[in-house]
Amino acid sequence: MFGSSRRRMVGCLALIPTVALAAVACSPAAATAPSPASIDPTAGIVVGDGAVDIQLWSDPSCPHCMSLDAAIGDDLAAFVADGTATWTLHPMTYVSAKRGDTTDYSTRAAALLLGAAAAGEDDALLPLYALIQRNQVTADHSPSDEELLGFATTAGAASDLSTAITDYTGLATAANDAWLGKPIPGTDQVVDHVPLLVIDGTVFEVREDGTDAARFAAAVDEAAAD
């Protein structure tokens, strides 16, 4: 069973609207990418096959999510690469609007991640996520769709993702709506802010005080030893 932990909230808070679950079925990535309508919006983007289950709810426009990735991203990638962990990303898309971003970077970036996952670009997903977080919207610049596609190429994606942002925008919105305000199964945590990180059923306390990296690595090592 999942566990839970009391935690000090650090992250981008959400105003919780009434949302409806999209009625779609889950389909794995294949040589021919599945239709977005066939993908369960709650399933997330799954990378790796390790025993330790790492689930992350994150938004491409959330500065706290960027800080968390800067702290734990290298260790996360290593745990996935060496077979220790499976990473599931649940992309959220509400922070752009909260920050007044009229370009909706959150949805466009989440759509690209979902499209890359559907195309089977597993090896590119963690690097792409890191690039998306590292290049968030600033007062002076918002990455264009072309720049986002460039991030995918830099991350190692070889598939034609030229229409992914358009094709997967609906799924990105559905994924956000399916999770926002809903409880994470097996915990008492509701998805009401990002980032939310759950390691083998225990909600990880994101502190942004310089200890996140060491505590994350220790938590994964402990879970792997169980």
N, C-alpha and C positions, 0 to 999 in steps of 0.2 A: 504493500500500500504506500501511497505517497505520504510524506510527512509535511510539516510546516514549521516555520520559524517566525518569531516576532521580529520585526525589522523596522528600522527608521527609514521612512520613505524618502528616497532620493530619485528624482526623475521628472518627466514631463506629465503632469496631471491631465486627465481627460474629463470633459463634461460628458456624462453618459447619456446618450439619447436612447429612445426605444428603437431597437433594431430587430430585424427578422433574419433568421437563418436561411441561407440559400439551399435549396434542395438539389444537391448534385452528388454524384458518386465519385469515389476515388479511382484514379487511374495512374499507374506508374509511368515514369518517363520511358520512352522507347525511341527507336530509330526515327519514327515519325512522331512528332510531338503530339500529345493528346489535345483534344479540343479543350479550351479553358472551361467550357460549361460542364465537362466531365470530371473536373477536379474538385475534390472536397475542399472548400475554403478554410476549414478548420485544421486540415492535415499538416500544413506548414511545408517548408522546404527541408528535406531530409538529406544529410550528407554523412557518409560513413556507416560503419556497422559494428562499432564497439559496444561493449556491454554497458558502459556508463551512459545514461540518458541525460543529455544536456539540452534543455529547451529554453529558447530566448524569444521574448516578445520585445520588438524593437522597431523604431521608426527612423527612416532615413533623415528626417529633419530634427531629430532630438539631440541637442548638444550633450546630454548626459549619456546617451547611447554611444556617441562618438568617443567620449571619455572612457567609457567602459571598454570599448573595443581597443582603444589605445593601450589600456592596461592589461587586458587578458587575451587579446587577439592572437598573438604569437603562440601562447600556450594552448589556446583552444585549437588552433590549426595543427599543432604538434600532437595533441591528444587524439584528434581525428585521424591524422596521417598514420600514427603508429598503431591504430586499431584499438585504442583504449576507450574511445567515446564515439557516440553518435550525436551529431548536432542537428537539432530541428529549429529552424528560424520561422517565427510567425511574424511576418511583416505587417506593421500597423501603418496607418496613413493619415492620422488626424492632426499631427503636429504642424504641418504646413499651414493649415488654416489658423491655428492658434498663434502662429508667428507672423501672420499677415502675408504669407508667401503666395502671391497670385499665380505663380507658375506651377504650383502643386508638385513640387519636387518629391514629396513623400510618395504620392501615388505613382508618378512616372518611374521612380527608382524601384519601388516595390514591384511594379509590373515587369520591369526588366529582369529583376531577380527571379520572379516566377516564370517568365519566359525562358530564361537560361536553364532553370531547373527542368522545365518540361522538355527542353531540347537535349537533356542528358549531359549538360556541362558541369558534372559534379566537381571536377577538379578546379574549376574556375569560380565556384560559388563563394567560398570563403575569401579569396582575394578580391572578388568583385564587391562583396559586402564591405570589406575594409576600405576600398576605394570610394564607394558611395558614402560611407560615413566620413571619410577624411575630406571629402569635397562638398560639404553641405553648403546650402545657400548662405551668402553673406549679404551685407548691405549693398555691396557693389556688384555682385554677380550671382546668377543662378545657372547651374549647368544645363545646357540645352540637351535635347534628345540626342543630337549627334555626339556631344561630349559623353553622355551616358553610354552610348554604344562604343565609344572609344575606350571607356573604362573596361567594358566587357572584353574587348580585344586585348587590352593590356593585361587583364586577368588571365588570359589564355583561352578564352572561348573561341572556338573555330566555326561554330554553327552560324547560319544566317539569322541574325536576330533583328533585322532591319524593321520588322513589323511587330516585334514583341511588345513594345511599349503600348502601342495601340491595341493589340490583340488581348493583352492581359490586364488592361486597366480595370475592366469589370470585375475580374477575379480579385485583383488587389483591393478594390473597394469592398467586395463581398467578404474577403478574409478579415479586413478591419471590422466590418459590421458584425461578423459572426462572433468575434471575440470580445469586442468592447463592452465592458460592463458585465461580462460573464465570468463565473468562477473557473479557475484552473482545476481540472478534475483531481480529486484526492487531496486537495489543499483547501485552506480557508481563504486563499488569496483570490481576489477579483482582479481582472485586467482593467485597472482604472488609471494606470500610469505606465510609462516605459522609462528605462528598461526594466524588464522583469526576467530574472534568470532562475531557473529551477534545475537542480542537479540531483538526479535520481530521486525525485519527488520532494526534495527539500528546497524551499525558497531561499536563495542566496541573498544575503544582505549587502546591497551595493552601497558603499559608504563614500567613495570618492575622497578618501583621506590618505591615499598612498598605500593602503593595505589590501586593496581588492585583488591584485595580481597574486600575491603570496597566498591569500586565503582561498582564492579560486583554485590554484594548483593543489593546495592541501586538501580541499574538499573533493576534487576529482580523484586524487590519489587514495583518499580514504574510501570513497565509493568503490573504486576499482579493487580495493583490498577486501571488501566485504564478500 
